[in-house]
Amino acid sequence: MSEEDLRLNVEKALDEIRPFLQSDGGDISLLSIEDGTLVKVQLQGACVGCSVNQMTLKSGVEMTIKKYAPQIEQVINIEA
């Protein structure tokens, strides 16, 4: 998978999960993909101070991204 295809697949995954985050007053944006295995995102809005954001990141965001791009090993949130 090319770097561009990987980015597109990760964006598709984020588009799938974004409505759930937005319904709780939050959002997510892709910051970067490093070494083809690490995705850096930034949770925004209500997701920033949410006590379950790590669970959301692992069980929701990371799982969805891996569905579209299985080579991704880890997704981390970079706080503003």
Secondary structure, DSSP 8 states (H G I E B T S, - for coil): --HHHHHHHHHHHHHHHHHHHHHTTEEEEEEEEETTTEEEEEEEEHHHH-TTHHHIIIIIIIHHHHHH-TT--EEEE---
